[in-house]
Amino acid sequence: SERASDVNDNDRQTRLEGAEINKSLLALKECIRALDQNSKHVPFRGSTLTSVLKDSFIGNCRTVMIANVSPGTASCEHTM
């Protein structure tokens, strides 16, 4: 998880990296929503992540999703 409250260290660089990850994930969500709703415009330029994945969304591609799931109870909140 990249929530600010999860960062034990108040390191500025760590917080900025977390904010950039969240920005990319938000842009990814917006692209997926636009594709699901058959929107005329899909905001692929919202982040580097969505720009890189553009061909996977609209092309004739196969996409694989990889998840990192921890069986430990301490990580339960982050894997759900």
N, C-alpha and C positions, 0 to 999 in steps of 0.2 A: 504494500500500500504506500502511496506517496502523500498521505495526509500530513500536514504540518505538525499535528499533535503526536504523530508517531516518531518524529525525529527527536531522539533524546539529546542530540548535540545541537546547539544553537548555531552551528556553522552556517555562515551566509551562503557559501557555495552549495552546500547540501540543500538548503531551502530553495535556492534558485533552480537547481536541477530538478527538484520535485515539482516546482511550479511549471517548468517547461514540459515535463512529462504529463502533467495534468492538462496543460494546454493542448498537447498533441492528442491525448485521449478524448478531449472534448471535440476537437476537430474531426476525429475518427467517428465519434458518435453522430455528429451532424451529417457526415457523408453517408453513413449507413441509414440514417433516418430519411435523407433525401432520396436515396436509391429505393428504399422500401415504399415511399409514397409516390414513386414515379415522377419526381419533380423534374422540371425542365433544366434546372441548374443544380449541380452537385458541387459543393465548395471544396474541391480537391486542393486548392492553393492555401487552405487554412493552416497547414503545417507541412513540415518536411515529410513526416510520416505518411500523410494522406497523398502527398505528391508521389512518393515512392510506390505506394500501394495502388495508385490509380489504375494501372493495367490489370491488376488482380481483380478490381471491382468491375471493370467494364469490358475486359477482354475475354478471350476464350482460354481461361486459365483454371488450373486446379489450385485450391488454396488449402493449406494445412494450418490448424490452430494447435498450438502447444501450450499446455497449462502446467504450472508448477504448483502442485497441491501438497501441503504438508499435513501429515497425519497427527501431529502434535496438538494437544489442546491449547497450548499457548498461541498457536498460529491460526486457530479456528476462525477468528474474526476476519482475518486477512485472506482466507482461501474460499470464503463463501461468496 
